[in-house]
Amino acid sequence: MASFRVALTGGAGAGKSAAAQVFAECGALVVDADQIAHELLEPGQPACAAIINAFGHDIADSEGRILRAKLRGLVFADTAARKTLEGILHPPIRKLMESRSEGARPYAVLVIPLLAETGCPPHINRVLTIETDPSKQRHRLQERGLDTDTIERLLAIQATTAARCACADDIIVNDGSLHALATNVRALHGRYLALAKTR
């Protein structure tokens, strides 16, 4: 029986991580694209070597570790650099997400922040986006320690709310409390359990 896979997306600061945590507490397998990207950036990984080859040795420290802040600054400022980085990271991320979620029971949640920007993988059965008011989004990002310029650059390269909602089957508006978000996630968990059983 094939795995039932839900793609979880949303803008920065919308609440994807909090939602993913609730899904995990409900028993779903959660596979996070950002966590896999961190793994791929470790010294010795082919993707890490490819990034250093593409951007130069100045993008890494003396131990071969990618200087993430420097890399982030480059891709925020240069569309071509961002496309190069995506070309290196996205194929292995998708492959690992698919393999790690294969056979998941009762279903898998794949956290894919850039789903609307890069397209929905063929192995996804349903798409959920978490959305929030832009002012709340900026406030949450500030609480993470990001400065205003970084926040605006980050939001500028992300898909619009309309674009994310256009590719979503389910939408949660996360403008309230964590309790309210958890309640909405648990309701969807029940729906996804039912859908997974029909596959």
C-alpha positions in Angstrom: 0.0 0.0 0.0 1.4 3.4 -1.0 2.1 6.0 1.6 -0.3 8.9 2.0 1.7 12.1 2.0 0.7 15.6 2.9 2.9 18.6 1.9 2.9 21.3 4.6 3.9 24.7 3.3 3.5 28.4 4.3 5.4 31.6 4.4 8.2 32.3 6.9 6.8 32.9 10.4 3.4 31.5 9.5 3.6 28.6 11.9 4.7 25.6 9.9 7.0 24.2 12.6 4.4 24.5 15.3 1.9 22.8 13.0 4.4 20.0 12.2 5.0 19.4 15.9 1.3 18.8 16.5 1.1 16.4 13.5 4.0 14.5 15.0 2.3 14.4 18.4 -0.8 13.0 16.6 1.4 10.1 15.2 2.2 11.3 11.7 5.7 10.9 10.4 7.2 14.4 9.8 9.9 14.9 7.3 11.3 18.5 7.1 13.0 19.9 4.0 15.0 22.4 6.0 16.4 19.8 8.3 17.5 17.7 5.3 19.1 20.9 3.8 21.1 21.3 7.0 22.3 17.7 6.7 23.3 18.2 3.1 25.4 21.3 4.0 27.6 19.3 6.4 31.2 18.9 5.3 31.8 15.7 3.3 28.3 15.8 1.7 28.3 16.1 -2.1 26.0 19.1 -2.0 28.4 20.9 0.4 31.2 20.4 -2.0 29.1 21.5 -5.0 28.1 24.7 -3.2 31.8 25.5 -2.4 32.6 24.7 -6.1 29.8 27.0 -7.3 30.3 29.9 -4.8 34.0 29.7 -4.0 36.0 28.6 -0.9 35.1 31.9 0.8 31.6 30.6 1.4 33.0 28.0 3.9 35.2 28.2 7.0 38.6 26.6 7.4 36.9 23.3 8.4 34.8 23.2 5.2 31.6 24.3 7.0 29.3 26.5 4.9 28.9 30.0 6.3 25.1 30.0 6.3 24.7 33.7 7.0 27.1 34.6 4.1 25.3 32.1 1.8 21.9 33.5 2.8 23.1 37.0 2.0 24.3 36.0 -1.4 21.0 34.3 -2.4 18.9 37.1 -1.1 20.7 39.6 -3.2 21.2 37.6 -6.4 18.5 35.7 -8.2 21.0 33.7 -10.3 22.8 32.7 -7.1 19.6 31.5 -5.6 18.7 29.5 -8.6 22.2 27.9 -8.5 21.7 27.0 -4.9 18.3 25.6 -5.5 19.6 23.5 -8.4 22.2 21.9 -6.1 19.9 21.3 -3.1 16.4 20.7 -4.3 16.9 17.4 -6.2 18.6 15.5 -3.3 16.1 17.1 -0.8 13.2 15.8 -2.8 14.7 12.4 -3.2 15.4 12.0 0.5 12.0 13.3 1.5 10.4 10.7 -0.8 12.5 7.9 0.5 12.2 8.8 4.2 8.4 9.0 3.9 8.0 5.8 2.0 5.9 3.3 3.9 4.9 5.8 6.5 1.9 4.9 8.6 -0.7 6.2 9.2 0.6 9.0 6.9 3.5 11.4 6.4 3.7 15.2 6.6 6.4 16.7 4.4 7.4 20.2 5.4 8.2 22.0 2.1 8.5 25.8 2.7 9.1 26.6 -1.0 6.4 24.3 -2.5 4.6 27.1 -4.4 8.0 28.4 -5.7 9.3 25.0 -6.9 6.2 23.0 -7.7 4.5 20.1 -6.0 6.4 16.8 -6.1 4.5 14.0 -7.8 4.3 11.8 -4.7 2.3 14.3 -2.7 -1.4 13.4 -2.2 -2.6 16.6 -0.5 -1.2 20.1 0.2 -1.8 22.2 3.4 -0.7 25.8 3.7 -0.4 27.7 6.9 -1.1 31.4 6.4 -1.0 34.4 8.7 -1.5 38.2 8.7 1.6 39.9 7.3 2.1 42.0 10.4 2.0 38.9 12.7 4.4 37.2 10.3 6.9 40.1 10.6 6.5 40.2 14.3 7.2 36.5 14.7 10.3 36.8 12.5 11.6 39.7 14.6 11.2 37.5 17.7 13.5 35.0 16.0 16.2 37.7 15.9 15.9 38.7 12.2 16.4 42.4 11.4 13.9 44.4 9.3 16.1 44.3 6.2 16.5 40.5 6.3 12.8 40.0 6.9 11.9 42.1 3.9 14.4 40.3 1.7 13.2 37.0 2.9 9.5 37.8 2.2 10.3 39.3 -1.2 11.7 36.0 -2.6 8.8 33.9 -1.3 5.6 33.2 -3.1 2.5 35.3 -2.3 -0.3 34.1 -0.1 -2.5 33.8 -3.2 0.0 31.6 -5.0 0.3 29.2 -2.0 -3.4 29.1 -1.5 -3.9 28.3 -5.2 -1.9 25.1 -4.9 -3.4 24.1 -1.5 -6.2 21.6 -0.7 -6.4 22.8 2.9 -5.7 26.2 4.5 -5.2 27.1 8.1 -5.1 30.8 9.0 -2.8 31.0 12.0 -3.7 34.4 13.5 -4.6 33.3 16.9 -3.1 31.2 19.7 -1.0 28.1 19.6 -4.0 26.3 21.1 -6.2 27.4 18.2 -3.6 26.3 15.7 -3.3 22.9 17.4 -7.1 22.5 17.3 -7.2 23.1 13.6 -4.3 20.7 13.0 -5.9 17.9 15.0 -9.1 18.4 13.0 -7.1 17.9 9.8 -5.3 14.9 11.3 -8.7 13.2 11.6 -9.4 14.0 7.9 -6.0 12.8 6.8 -6.4 9.5 8.7 -9.7 8.9 6.9 -8.1 9.7 3.5 -5.1 7.5 4.2 -7.3 4.5 4.9 -8.9 4.8 1.5 -5.6 4.4 -0.4 
